[in-house]
Structure formats: C-alpha cells, structure tokens
Amino acid sequence: MTAASTKSSSILPLAFDSIGYAAAGRDLLSHVSFELAAGVRTVILGPNGAGKSLTLRIAHGLLTPTTGKVKWRGEAQGAQLRQAMVFERAILLRRSAEANVDYALRTRGVPRDARRQRVALALEKTGLTAIAGRAARVLSAGEQQRLALARAWAIDPQVLFLDEPTAALDPAATRAVEELILSIASEGTKIVMTTHDLGQARRIADEVLFFCRGELVEHTAAEAFFEKPASDTARAFIQGDLLW
C-alpha cells in the first residue's frame, strides 16, 4: 500500500470547530462542535433533516462549511487520502466487481502486482470472490454494498464514513454488512456512521452524536444515550415520537 494509506501516522482526532452550513438562505447546520477519537465506533443519529448526512459530507471533504473549520490531527497533510466513504446506495463503475476495487487502488498509485493481491483479499473478506468477474451493476443491492465496502477496505483507510449503508437492504443483507463493519472496525479503522435504525445503532455504536434541526444535541457514550438520554428531544426520538 502507499505510505498515505497506512495507519502509522494518525490523522485523528477529527474535530468540528463551530461548523455551520447554509443553503438557499437556510441554516442546515448551526455551531456544531465535537471531537472524534480513534478506537471508538461513532454513530450519528437523528430524525430526517437533522443534518446527519450533511455532517458526514463535510467531514469527508465533499462539502465546504459556511462557517467554522474541520480539523484533523495537526492539520494532517493528505488526510483526504486516508479516509473513505460508503453511501446509502453504492456508487459503482460500469465494470466488474474486481475492476471496481482495482480502480480505487490504481488511483492511489498502488503498483499492479500489489493491487492484484489486495483486490483478492478485499473480495475474499467481503464474500465476493465467486462473483469477481461479474458486472458490478447487475449485483444485488446487498452484494453492491459489500462491494462498496470491499473497495473502501482495500485502500486501508484510517477513517471510514458510512451514510445509511443498510437503509435499502433486507435483514439478511443488513446483517452481512453490519458484520463487515464490525470486522473493519476491529482492524483499527475508525467508523463514523449515520443510521435511522435504533437497533442497528445499539449494535454498532460505542458513542452517539444525536442531531436535531441542524444542531448537535448530545454527544455521549452509546450506553448512556440509550439508557438515560440527557435531553427531552433525544428521549422523544428513542421512544419513536415524531420530531419536526
């Protein structure tokens, strides 16, 4: 792998310093500040429109905040190359499953022989070896999402952002993806994930960031959040009440 993708020089913690984001004259995020450390699985929760996906996109560098600053450890150089993101619906190239993974490595300058070995490992890890030559876009939704995870894992990211990665999947496919996420986390990759599924959050999260109406309401350990949330808003959310 390239030097930029190794975990020897950490880009964490990741900090949001009073981040705001506005579009069409409307504030979508307001004064959001937090710090995310390595070794902790972070789940971002909140109702629709709370700012969950927006926060992920700003963290990953896909959007520039209107106010505030995103900070990596020591203003880490090359931080963008040491992170990956998987979306609710996999964004795949019109080529084979194997070629999708290879492309991600090639764009990072990984030599051909090393790419071949890493692609094989990524497909094996995600249970896709048998369909390596199949066109990615004809795979099932669950297979496509596992391929997106294979492509992300192959580049050996320090941070993996996951935006509702199982929202479109059936229970069996969801379970397979969750197992992969936990496995990737166990290898040292920082997981930052959004979900609407409270059960999934309980299974995945070490800590929770709870958003509502563009504001960070709580940032706490998952056990404390689910057992005794500090805010009325979070309690209502956990109980299934509608939040507008």
N, C-alpha and C positions, 0 to 999 in steps of 0.2 A: 504494500500500500504506500501511498505518498506520505511524506512527512506531515502534511497538513491534516491528514485524517487520523493520525494516531492520538491516543489519549494521554500521552506523556506530559503534554503541556496543556493544562485545562483552561478552557475558555469560561468556565463557571467560577463564581456565580453570575447569573443573569439578573440584572436589576432594571426595573422600570422606575424612572425618576419623574414623577408628576406628569405622566403621559396623558395627553388629550388628543382627540381626533374628531374633526368636524367635516361634514359633507353636506352640500346643498343648504348651508346655513344652519345646520342642526348638529348639536354636540352628541356624538355617539359614544365617546369615552371622555370622562372628566377626572382629572387629577388622580390618575391611577399610579400607585407606587407599591412595589413589592420587590423582594429578592428571592430568587430560586437557587438552591444549592444542589450540588451533586449528590448522588446516592439516595435521592428521595423521589418517589413517583408522584407527580403533581397532576391532579385532575381539576379542571376548570368547570364549574357548574353554574347554572342559572337558567332562567326562562328564555324563550325566544326573544331576540333583540337585546339581550343583556350586554353584549359586547364580547362574548367568548371567542368566536372565530376571528373577530377583528383583532383581539389581543394576540392571538397566535400569529396572524399575518404580520403584525407589526414586529413581534419578537423575531420572526424568521427573516425580516427584512423585505417582505413583499410590499409593505406599505410604509410610508414615512409619517410619523405622528405630526399633528398640527402644532402641538406644544410638548415640551418635555424631551427626555432623552433616554434611549435604550443603551444600557452599559453592559459590556462583557468584561470579564476579569482583566484589569489592567489595560483597558481599551484594546483587547486582544486582536492582533492582526490576523486576517484570514479566518475570522470567526464564521463567515458565511459558508466556507468550505468544510467546516467541521460540524455541520448540522444538516438535518434532512426533514422533510415534511411529507406526510401522507394525508390525503384529503378524503372526504366522505365518499366520493366516487373516484376510483383510481384514474389517473391521467396517464394513459399508456400510448406508446408509439405503435404505428402500423407495421409491426414486425413480430417476430416470435417472442415467446416469453424469455428465452435465453438471450436474445439480442437486446431486449429491453434492459436487462441487468448489465450486459456488456457495455451498452451505450453510456450508462451512468458512470462506469469506471473509466471508459475511454475519455470522457470529457474532463476527467481529473488527472489525465496523464499517466494512468496505470499502464505499464507495458503489457503487450499481448499475452505473453505466457502467464504472467501473474493474473491477468484478467480471466483467462480460461479457468484457472484453479479457483479463483474467488467466485466466479459465476456458478461453478459446480457446487461449491459449498453453500452458496445462498439458496439455490434451488433445492438442495437436499434439506437444508434447515427448515424451509417453508413447505416441504412436502410436494414440490412441483417438478421433481426430476423427470418423472414419467411423461410430462407434457411440455418438456423444454422446447421442443420444436414447433409446438402449436401456436397459431396466431394469437397474440395476447387479447385481441378484441373479440374473440369468439369464446373466451373462457367464461365460466360462470362468475357471478358477482363475487362470491367468496374466493374463488381462485384468483380473480383480478386483484382483490385486496391483498391477498397473500403475496402476489407478485409485486405489488407496490411496496410491501414490507421487505421482500427479498431485495429489491433494488435499493431501498434505503439502508438495509443492514449491510449490504455489500460494500458500501463506501465507508463503513466503520465510523458512524457519526458519534460525537460526544453527546449531542442533544437530538432527540427525535420528537418532533411536533406531530401530533395526531389529532386531526379535526373530525370528530364524529366518525371514527373509522369503521364502525359496525352498524351505522344507522340504517343502511339499506340491506342488511343481511338477515338471513333466517337464523334461528337459535343455534343450529349446528355450526354454521359458518362463523357466527359470532364467537362461539366457544373456541374454535380453532384460532381465530385472530387474537382473542384475549390471551390464550396460552403463548402465542408467539410474542406478544407484547411483554408478558412477564418474563419470558426467556431472554429477550433482548435486554430488558432492564437488569436481569441477573448478571449479565456480562459487563455491566458498568455504564451502559448508555442511559443518560438522563431522559426520562419520559415526561413530556408535558402534553396532556390530552384533554380535549373537550368531549363531553357526553351529555345527553339528556337522560340517560338511563341511571337511576339511582342505585339499582342493584349492581350494575357494572362499576359504578364509582366506588361502591363499598368493596368490591373485589380487587380493584386496581390501585386505589389511592392510598398513599401514605399521608398526603396533605391535600387540602381542598382550598381553592380560591373560588369564592362564591360572588358572582356578579349579579347586579340587578340595575336596569335602566342606565347602563354605561358606567356604573360606579362599582368599585371593589368594596363589598360589604363585609366579608370575612376572609381571613387567611389563617388557617389553623390546621392542626392535626386532624386527619380524617376521623379518627375515633371520637374525638371531642365534637367535631362538627355534627356527626350523625347522632350522637348520644345526647348532646346538650348544646345546640347552636346558640350563639350569643345574641342573635338578632331576631326580632319578630318576623322579619322578611324571610330569613333562612328557615325558621320553623314552619312558616306557611308553605314554603317550597317543598320541604321534606314531606309534609302532610298532603301534598297534592293540590293545594289551593292555587287558583289562577292568580298570577301576578301581572299587573298591567303597568 
